Amino acid sequence: MGQILDQSPRIELVVSELRKQLGGDWDVASLWRFENLEVDVIASHPGKGLAIFRVATLPDGFLFSDLPRPTIQEDESKRAADSNVGDLLEEFGLVGNPREQIEFWRDQVQQMLEPTAPKEFKQFLFFGLVIFQSGPNGQTNVDFIRAQTHNIKDVRIRTELVQDAESLVGIAKRLIPSNDASTESRMPSELWKKIQIAILGDPSLIIEQLPPPMNDFDSDQLRFIKRVASERFSRLQGPAGSGKTTVVARLAADAVLRGERVLVVSRNKSICPMIKARVRRYVIESAKEKAEQYALIRQTESCATIVHQEIWWKLVFAQSGYLKESNRRYASSINERGRKGSDKDDKETELNQLELLVKAVRRLKRYSNRSVLFDLVIVDEAQNMLVENWTAMKMMLRSDQSRAVIVADRSQSLYGDRPWTDTRMQGFSGPWSRLSRSHRFPRNFFTLIHEFVKLFPPGEDVVLPEVASQDELFPDDAYIWFVETKNKQAGWQADLIAKCVIYMRDVEMYQPYEIAFLVASNERGFKVVKKLLDFDPKLETSTTFNEERRLEFGLGLGVRGSTVHSYAGWESPCLIIDLDVPSILGNPNALIYSAITRLRKRMAGSALVFICGDDSYSDFFRRHSKQLIV
């Protein structure tokens, strides 16, 4: 088993110096964990900003310039040389490239904070790489790093060389140059609050935002939760509304309360914050005092990693030194697909990344890196993942007593066939556990779903939702309407969806956050938002159309706008669905099925509105709904 150099003494030395030099107004901590990152040093000030540093001790003979520089197009010898970068770093007691790691931390933090204060956030962010190295190569390394160009949108990474005690004099001012500037504007309050919640993990602010408790588990859900405790490999499938994600959150919370490390990976980026919020709610339920709640919030952040599939890959790649190789492979795959003229399923691109992921996990395990070892691994929305994920997932189990869980609704696979079979997923035995009852659909909605599937089957082995047996506290029926496209010759019309949103808010009296409109593409979504703002410039929206803001989807009080792909796992009592689904998106039956099963009942009644055109789906829904004039 390999060993890596312990960086903690140098990290604590940097923390000690920063505390002395910055004074009591700054809060400085080491090895801080937030949003699935663990950074070496973090310093925060409510008015002056946030600073994050990577600390690395380099051997005297190490030179960054000796590492091969990646290119997208290269010959095989160059590719082989670059693949050995990690091996070269290993020889010096490092797992990943520290420069690569601090760049990754910067990019992740920027994505979190930029949407909150897009014009101001950069002046309050500071990132630095502190290198401990003796000899002439230290200055050569620093000069090499400082000479690298940076994208205009990126916050600069400051690099400091520490060769002796004198090097630490005034290091705080060099790493955070605006600290002593009295004329600098103070950080916007909304940006500071975002930092407190997402990065500093303020328990009081987090608890304010948590959803209400949900403990009404039925017998099927409880049976599966019990099964996971006694079996190493478990798998669950069920239709929309049957509570699969609720089970995922409960399993993760129970693992946290036992002090176990748990990894939840989802193919749906926008649903990860919802799962994390639900896990936190379950974890603090048993606490009797605020102090205990706060401690459990901290424990959740320490024990639980809840992350989108591709972000998890990048986390592993950044730690193992494979991030640049991953980016190059991805770019190469995109170029190859472009030459072939194909924009269909990106299976080959994903397989390429999975091959590299296995190598990265092996490297980290070789150095006893706990960051990729877990007591419980859960894959949610597994119908949209390749089965090759299974190999990497099993590698991340800490021991023979660790458990793995796969949760899927195979009827809603939007990315092609994902053959989760016993033959290819060794370790499983027997049939999938199944949930069948839906607790969130209006009673008259079940008939619509069943008849739709008969005419437009979304795929094989569809598990249709059944009516829950317990007494209903909500009205039986939903209002189901269709809106006729007035000018079919003009093609797709964003203004019609926007009019429906305004109508449902102003006439049917739905709160904006209760309304969701689903379209086929980001481009169409942006057009709807533009039309909505034409009708009401003050209307707030929360959408998945902007990649940088997708992680915040569903957290605001505005109207929700989403592509069908990104709305999997979410639900709303008022759905407006555009039926114009281009065939280029793959299985249109599965897309429409996924869209209509996002409906949620509510005490004051729910509504489903179809934007109809000239297609077979529109003909079907016209027969099963009433026309609405907006």
C-alpha positions in Angstrom: 0.0 0.0 0.0 1.5 3.4 -1.0 1.9 6.3 1.3 1.4 10.0 0.6 3.2 12.8 2.3 1.3 14.3 5.2 0.6 17.9 4.3 -1.2 18.8 7.6 1.7 20.3 9.4 2.3 22.8 6.6 -1.5 23.5 6.4 -1.7 24.3 10.1 1.4 26.5 9.8 -0.4 28.5 7.1 -3.6 28.7 9.1 -1.6 29.9 12.2 0.1 32.7 10.2 -3.1 33.8 8.5 -4.9 34.1 11.8 -2.1 36.3 13.3 -1.8 38.5 10.2 -5.5 38.9 9.3 -6.7 39.6 12.9 -9.8 38.5 14.6 -12.3 39.8 12.0 -11.4 36.9 9.7 -12.4 33.3 10.5 -9.7 30.8 9.3 -10.0 27.0 9.3 -8.1 24.0 7.9 -9.3 21.0 6.0 -12.8 22.5 5.6 -15.5 20.4 3.8 -18.4 21.9 1.8 -20.4 20.8 -1.2 -18.4 17.6 -1.7 -15.0 19.5 -1.6 -12.4 19.4 1.1 -10.1 22.4 0.9 -6.8 22.8 2.7 -7.4 26.3 4.1 -10.5 28.6 4.1 -10.8 32.2 5.4 -13.9 34.3 5.4 -14.9 37.8 6.3 -18.6 39.1 6.1 -17.5 42.3 4.4 -14.2 41.5 2.7 -14.7 38.1 1.1 -13.8 34.5 0.9 -10.3 33.0 0.5 -9.4 29.4 -0.3 -5.9 28.0 -0.5 -4.2 24.8 -1.5 -1.0 23.9 0.4 1.6 21.5 -1.2 5.0 20.3 -0.2 7.2 19.6 -3.2 10.5 17.7 -3.2 13.6 19.7 -4.2 13.9 18.1 -7.6 10.3 18.6 -8.7 9.5 20.9 -11.6 6.0 21.6 -13.0 7.6 22.4 -16.4 8.6 18.7 -16.6 5.0 17.6 -16.7 3.7 17.0 -20.3 1.2 19.7 -21.4 -2.1 18.3 -22.6 -3.4 18.8 -26.1 -6.6 17.7 -27.8 -5.0 16.3 -30.9 -1.8 14.3 -30.3 0.0 11.2 -31.3 0.0 8.0 -29.3 3.4 8.6 -27.8 2.3 12.0 -26.4 -0.9 10.5 -25.0 1.1 7.7 -23.3 3.5 10.2 -21.8 0.7 12.4 -20.4 -1.1 9.4 -18.9 2.0 8.9 -16.8 1.8 12.3 -15.2 0.1 10.8 -12.2 2.8 8.2 -11.9 5.4 10.9 -11.9 3.6 12.8 -9.2 3.3 9.6 -7.1 7.1 9.3 -7.1 7.2 12.6 -5.3 4.6 11.6 -2.7 1.7 13.4 -4.4 -1.5 11.9 -5.8 -2.8 14.8 -7.8 -1.4 17.9 -9.4 -1.9 20.7 -6.7 -2.2 23.3 -9.4 -5.0 21.3 -11.1 -6.7 20.9 -7.7 -6.9 24.6 -6.8 -8.2 25.4 -10.3 -10.9 22.8 -9.8 -11.8 24.3 -6.4 -12.0 27.8 -7.9 -14.2 26.7 -10.8 -16.6 24.9 -8.4 -16.9 27.9 -6.0 -17.4 30.3 -8.9 -20.3 28.2 -10.2 -21.9 28.4 -6.8 -21.5 32.1 -6.2 -21.6 33.7 -9.6 -25.4 33.5 -10.0 -26.0 35.3 -6.7 -23.9 38.4 -7.5 -22.7 38.1 -11.2 -21.2 41.6 -11.5 -19.6 41.7 -8.0 -18.6 38.2 -6.8 -15.1 38.2 -8.3 -13.7 41.0 -6.2 -14.6 39.1 -3.0 -13.0 35.8 -4.0 -9.4 34.9 -3.5 -7.6 31.6 -4.3 -4.0 30.7 -3.7 -1.5 27.9 -4.1 1.1 27.9 -1.3 4.2 25.8 -2.2 6.7 24.6 0.3 9.9 23.8 -1.5 13.6 24.3 -0.9 16.3 24.9 -3.5 16.3 26.8 -6.9 13.4 24.7 -8.3 11.0 26.4 -6.0 11.3 29.8 -7.6 11.3 28.1 -11.0 8.0 26.4 -10.2 6.4 29.7 -9.0 7.5 31.6 -12.1 6.1 28.9 -14.3 2.7 28.9 -12.6 2.5 32.7 -12.6 3.3 32.9 -16.3 0.3 30.7 -17.1 -2.6 32.6 -18.7 -6.0 32.7 -17.2 -9.4 32.9 -18.8 -11.0 36.4 -18.3 -13.9 34.9 -16.4 -11.6 33.1 -13.9 -10.5 34.6 -10.6 -6.8 34.8 -10.4 -4.9 32.1 -8.4 -2.0 33.7 -6.5 1.0 31.5 -5.9 3.4 31.9 -2.9 6.7 30.1 -2.3 7.7 29.2 1.2 11.3 28.3 1.7 11.9 29.6 5.2 10.3 31.5 8.0 10.9 34.8 6.3 8.7 33.7 3.4 5.7 33.8 5.7 6.1 37.4 6.6 3.2 39.4 5.1 1.8 36.3 3.2 -1.8 37.2 4.2 -1.6 40.6 2.4 -0.1 39.0 -0.7 -2.8 36.2 -0.8 -5.6 38.6 0.1 -4.5 42.0 -1.3 -7.7 43.8 -0.6 -7.8 43.0 3.1 -6.3 46.4 4.1 -8.1 48.4 1.5 -10.5 50.6 3.4 -12.1 52.0 0.3 -13.2 48.6 -1.1 -17.0 48.1 -1.2 -18.4 45.6 1.2 -19.6 42.2 0.1 -23.3 42.2 -0.9 -25.5 40.7 1.8 -27.0 38.1 -0.5 -23.6 36.9 -1.5 -22.5 36.6 2.1 -25.6 34.7 3.0 -24.9 32.3 0.1 -21.4 31.8 1.4 -22.7 31.2 4.9 -25.2 28.5 3.7 -23.3 26.7 0.8 -19.7 27.1 1.9 -19.5 27.9 5.6 -22.5 25.6 6.4 -24.1 27.8 8.9 -26.5 25.4 10.6 -29.1 28.0 11.7 -29.5 29.3 8.1 -29.5 25.7 6.7 -32.3 24.6 9.0 -34.4 27.6 8.0 -34.4 26.3 4.4 -35.1 22.6 5.1 -38.3 21.1 3.7 -41.0 19.8 6.1 -40.6 16.3 7.5 -41.9 13.3 5.4 -42.3 10.2 7.5 -45.3 8.5 5.9 -43.4 5.4 4.6 -45.6 2.6 3.3 -45.0 -1.1 3.9 -43.1 -1.6 0.6 -40.7 1.3 1.4 -40.1 0.1 5.0 -39.5 -3.5 3.7 -36.8 -2.3 1.3 -35.1 -0.1 3.9 -34.9 -3.1 6.2 -33.5 -5.2 3.3 -30.7 -2.8 2.7 -29.5 -3.2 6.3 -29.0 -7.0 5.8 -27.8 -7.3 2.2 -24.6 -6.0 0.6 -26.2 -5.3 -2.8 -29.8 -4.1 -3.1 -31.8 -2.6 -6.0 -35.2 -0.9 -6.1 -37.4 0.1 -9.0 -40.8 1.8 -9.0 -43.0 4.2 -11.0 -43.1 7.9 -10.7 -44.5 9.1 -7.4 -43.8 5.9 -5.5 -41.3 7.5 -3.2 -37.9 6.2 -4.5 -36.0 9.4 -3.8 -37.6 9.6 -0.3 -36.2 6.1 0.4 -32.8 7.2 -0.9 -32.8 10.2 1.5 -33.9 8.0 4.4 -31.1 5.4 3.8 -28.5 8.1 3.5 -29.7 9.8 6.7 -29.6 6.6 8.7 -26.1 5.9 7.5 -25.0 9.4 8.6 -26.6 8.9 12.0 -24.5 5.7 12.4 -21.4 7.7 11.6 -20.9 6.0 8.2 -19.6 7.6 5.0 -22.3 7.6 2.3 -22.1 8.5 -1.4 -25.3 9.3 -3.4 -24.7 9.7 -7.1 -27.6 10.9 -9.4 -27.8 11.4 -13.1 -30.0 14.4 -12.5 -28.0 17.4 -11.5 -30.9 19.6 -10.4 -32.3 17.0 -7.9 -29.1 16.7 -5.8 -29.8 19.8 -3.6 -33.3 18.4 -2.9 -31.9 15.0 -1.8 -29.3 16.8 0.4 -32.0 18.9 2.0 -34.2 15.9 2.7 -31.2 14.0 4.2 -30.5 16.9 6.6 -34.1 17.1 7.6 -34.2 13.4 8.5 -30.8 13.6 10.4 -31.9 16.4 12.7 -35.3 15.0 13.5 -34.2 13.2 16.6 -32.3 16.2 18.1 -33.9 17.8 21.1 -31.8 20.9 21.3 -30.4 23.4 18.8 -26.8 22.6 19.7 -27.5 18.9 18.8 -29.1 19.9 15.5 -26.1 22.1 14.6 -23.7 19.2 15.4 -25.8 16.8 13.2 -25.7 19.3 10.3 -21.9 19.3 10.6 -21.9 15.6 10.7 -24.0 15.3 7.6 -21.6 17.6 5.7 -18.7 15.5 6.9 -20.2 12.0 6.2 -22.5 12.5 3.1 -21.4 13.2 -0.5 -24.5 13.8 -2.6 -23.5 14.7 -6.1 -24.3 14.6 -9.8 -22.6 11.8 -11.7 -20.3 14.1 -13.8 -19.3 16.3 -10.8 -18.4 13.1 -8.9 -16.2 12.0 -11.7 -14.5 15.4 -11.7 -13.9 15.3 -8.0 -12.2 12.0 -8.3 -10.2 13.1 -11.4 -9.0 16.3 -9.6 -7.8 14.3 -6.6 -6.0 11.7 -8.6 -4.3 13.9 -11.3 -6.6 12.8 -14.1 -8.6 16.0 -14.6 -6.8 17.3 -17.6 -6.8 13.8 -19.2 -10.6 13.6 -18.6 -11.1 17.0 -20.2 -9.0 16.1 -23.2 -10.9 12.8 -23.7 -14.2 14.6 -23.5 -13.2 17.2 -26.0 -11.8 14.5 -28.3 -15.1 12.6 -28.1 -17.2 15.7 -28.9 -15.0 16.4 -31.9 -15.4 12.8 -33.1 -19.2 13.0 -32.8 -19.1 16.2 -34.7 -17.2 14.7 -37.6 -19.7 11.8 -37.7 -22.5 14.3 -37.7 -24.2 12.5 -34.8 -25.7 14.2 -31.8 -27.5 11.1 -30.4 -26.8 9.2 -27.2 -23.3 10.1 -25.9 -22.6 6.5 -24.8 -19.1 6.4 -26.1 -18.2 9.6 -24.4 -19.5 8.3 -21.1 -17.7 4.9 -21.5 -14.5 6.8 -22.1 -14.9 8.7 -18.9 -15.8 5.6 -17.0 -12.6 3.8 -18.1 -10.6 6.7 -16.7 -12.7 6.8 -13.5 -11.7 3.2 -12.7 -8.0 4.1 -13.1 -8.5 7.1 -10.9 -10.2 5.2 -8.1 -7.5 2.5 -8.2 -4.8 5.2 -7.9 -6.5 6.8 -4.9 -7.1 3.5 -3.2 -3.5 2.6 -3.7 -2.6 5.5 -1.4 -5.3 4.8 1.2 -7.3 7.9 0.2 -10.5 7.7 2.2 -12.2 10.2 -0.2 -13.3 7.4 -2.5 -14.2 4.8 0.2 -17.7 4.6 1.5 -19.8 2.4 3.8 -22.9 3.0 1.7 -23.1 3.8 -2.0 -26.4 4.7 -3.7 -27.1 5.4 -7.3 -30.3 7.3 -7.9 -32.0 7.8 -11.3 -30.0 4.7 -12.4 -32.1 4.1 -15.5 -30.2 7.0 -17.1 -26.7 5.5 -16.3 -24.6 3.0 -18.1 -24.1 -0.3 -16.4 -20.3 0.2 -16.5 -20.8 2.6 -13.5 -21.3 -0.6 -11.5 -17.6 -1.5 -11.7 -16.5 1.8 -10.3 -19.2 1.8 -7.7 -18.2 -1.5 -6.3 -14.6 -0.3 -6.1 -15.6 2.5 -3.7 -17.0 0.2 -1.0 -14.8 0.4 2.1 -15.1 -3.3 3.1 -17.1 -6.5 2.7 -19.6 -5.1 5.2 -20.2 -2.0 3.0 -23.5 -1.8 1.0 -24.5 -0.6 -2.5 -28.0 0.3 -3.6 -29.3 1.0 -7.1 -32.7 2.9 -7.5 -34.3 3.2 -10.9 -37.5 3.6 -12.9 -36.7 1.8 -16.1 -39.8 3.1 -17.8 -38.3 6.6 -17.8 -35.0 6.0 -19.3 -34.3 9.1 -21.5 -30.9 8.1 -22.7 -31.4 4.8 -24.4 -31.1 1.2 -23.2 -29.3 0.7 -19.9 -29.0 -3.1 -19.4 -28.9 -3.5 -15.6 -28.8 -7.3 -15.7 -27.7 -9.9 -13.2 -25.1 -11.1 -15.7 -23.4 -7.7 -16.0 -24.0 -6.6 -12.4 -22.3 -9.4 -10.5 -23.3 -9.6 -6.8 -27.0 -9.2 -7.2 -29.4 -12.1 -6.9 -33.1 -12.5 -7.3 -35.7 -10.0 -8.6 -35.6 -6.2 -8.1 -37.5 -4.9 -5.1 -40.5 -2.9 -6.3 -42.6 0.0 -5.2 -45.9 0.2 -6.9 -48.1 2.7 -5.1 -48.1 6.4 -5.9 -48.9 8.7 -3.0 -48.7 12.0 -4.9 -51.0 11.6 -8.0 -54.6 12.7 -8.0 -57.0 9.8 -8.2 -58.4 10.5 -11.7 -54.8 10.8 -13.0 -54.1 7.1 -12.8 -56.5 6.3 -15.6 -54.9 8.8 -17.9 -51.4 7.3 -17.3 -52.5 3.8 -17.9 -54.3 4.6 -21.1 -51.4 6.7 -22.4 -49.0 3.8 -21.8 -51.3 1.4 -23.7 -51.1 3.6 -26.8 -47.6 5.0 -26.4 -45.4 2.5 -24.5 -42.3 4.3 -23.1 -40.3 1.1 -23.0 -40.2 -2.5 -21.9 -41.1 -3.6 -18.3 -43.0 -0.5 -17.4 -44.2 -0.5 -13.8 -47.4 1.5 -13.8 -48.3 3.4 -10.6 -51.2 2.1 -8.5 -53.5 4.0 -6.2 -52.3 4.2 -2.6 -54.6 2.4 -0.2 -54.6 4.8 2.7 -57.4 7.4 3.2 -57.0 10.4 1.0 -56.7 13.9 2.5 -56.9 15.6 -0.9 -59.5 16.0 -3.6 -59.7 13.0 -5.9 -59.5 14.8 -9.2 -57.1 17.0 -11.1 -58.1 19.6 -13.7 -56.8 18.4 -17.0 -56.9 20.9 -19.9 -55.5 21.4 -23.3 -54.7 24.6 -25.1 -54.9 24.8 -28.9 -52.0 26.2 -30.9 -53.7 29.0 -32.9 -51.3 29.1 -35.8 -49.9 25.7 -36.5 -48.2 27.0 -39.6 -46.1 29.3 -37.5 -44.5 26.4 -35.7 -43.6 26.4 -32.0 -44.9 29.4 -30.0 -43.3 30.4 -26.7 -46.0 33.0 -26.0 -48.7 30.4 -25.7 -46.9 28.7 -22.8 -46.2 32.1 -21.2 -49.9 33.0 -21.4 -50.8 29.7 -19.7 -48.4 30.4 -16.9 -49.9 33.9 -16.3 -53.4 32.5 -16.5 -52.7 29.7 -13.9 -51.2 32.3 -11.6 -53.8 35.1 -12.0 -57.0 33.2 -12.7 -56.6 29.7 -11.1 -54.6 31.3 -8.2 -51.6 29.0 -8.1 -48.5 30.4 -6.4 -45.7 31.0 -8.8 -43.5 28.3 -7.3 -46.3 25.8 -7.7 -46.3 26.2 -11.5 -43.9 24.4 -13.8 -43.6 24.5 -17.6 -41.7 21.7 -19.4 -40.2 22.1 -22.8 -38.0 20.1 -25.1 -34.8 22.2 -25.1 -33.0 25.0 -23.3 -33.4 27.2 -26.3 -37.2 27.0 -26.1 -37.1 27.5 -22.3 -35.2 30.8 -22.7 -37.8 32.0 -25.2 -40.6 31.3 -22.8 -38.9 33.1 -20.0 -38.4 36.1 -22.3 -42.1 36.1 -23.1 -43.0 35.8 -19.4 -40.9 38.9 -18.6 -42.6 40.8 -21.4 -46.0 40.0 -19.7 -44.7 40.7 -16.1 -41.1 42.2 -15.7 -41.2 41.5 -12.0 -42.0 37.8 -12.4 -39.4 35.5 -10.8 -38.4 32.3 -12.4 -36.3 29.3 -11.4 -35.1 27.3 -14.4 -32.7 24.6 -15.5 -31.9 26.3 -18.8 -28.7 28.0 -17.6 -26.1 25.3 -16.8 -24.4 27.6 -14.2 -27.6 28.1 -12.2 -29.0 24.6 -12.5 -27.8 23.6 -9.0 -30.1 26.3 -7.6 -33.2 25.0 -9.4 -36.2 24.7 -7.2 -34.8 26.7 -4.3 -36.6 30.0 -5.2 -40.2 31.1 -5.1 -40.5 31.7 -8.8 -42.2 29.8 -11.6 -40.2 26.7 -12.5 -39.1 26.2 -16.1 -37.3 23.0 -17.2 -36.5 20.7 -20.0 -38.2 17.3 -19.5 -34.8 15.7 -19.0 -33.9 17.9 -16.1 -37.3 17.7 -14.3 -37.0 14.0 -13.5 -37.4 13.6 -9.7 -39.2 16.9 -9.3 -42.9 17.5 -9.1 -45.5 20.3 -9.2 -49.2 20.7 -8.6 -49.6 22.7 -11.8 -47.8 21.4 -14.9 -47.8 23.0 -18.4 -46.4 20.6 -20.9 -45.4 21.4 -24.5 -46.2 18.3 -26.6 -44.0 19.4 -29.5 -41.1 17.0 -28.9 -38.6 16.8 -31.8 -37.7 13.2 -32.8 -34.0 14.0 -32.5 -34.4 13.8 -28.7 -34.7 10.0 -28.8 -37.7 8.1 -27.4 -40.5 10.7 -27.5 -42.9 8.3 -25.7 -40.6 8.2 -22.7 -40.2 12.0 -22.7 -43.9 12.6 -22.6 -44.5 9.9 -20.0 -41.8 11.4 -17.9 -43.3 14.8 -18.2 -46.9 13.9 -17.3 -45.8 11.9 -14.2 -44.3 15.0 -12.6 -47.8 16.0 -11.4 -48.4 16.3 -7.7 -51.8 16.6 -5.9 -52.5 19.4 -3.5 -55.3 20.2 -1.0 -56.7 23.0 -3.2 -56.6 20.9 -6.4 -54.0 20.3 -9.1 -53.9 21.0 -12.8 -52.3 19.6 -15.9 -52.2 21.7 -19.1 -51.1 20.4 -22.5 -50.0 22.7 -25.4 -51.5 20.8 -28.3 -50.4 20.9 -32.0 -50.7 18.6 -34.9 -49.5 15.2 -33.7 -50.7 12.0 -32.2 -50.0 13.0 -28.6 -52.1 16.1 -29.0 -55.0 14.0 -30.4 -54.8 11.7 -27.4 -54.8 14.4 -24.8 -57.6 16.3 -26.5 -59.8 13.3 -26.0 -58.9 13.1 -22.3 -59.1 16.7 -21.3 -61.2 19.9 -21.7 -60.1 22.9 -23.8 -58.8 26.0 -22.0 -58.9 29.4 -23.5 -56.1 31.7 -22.3 
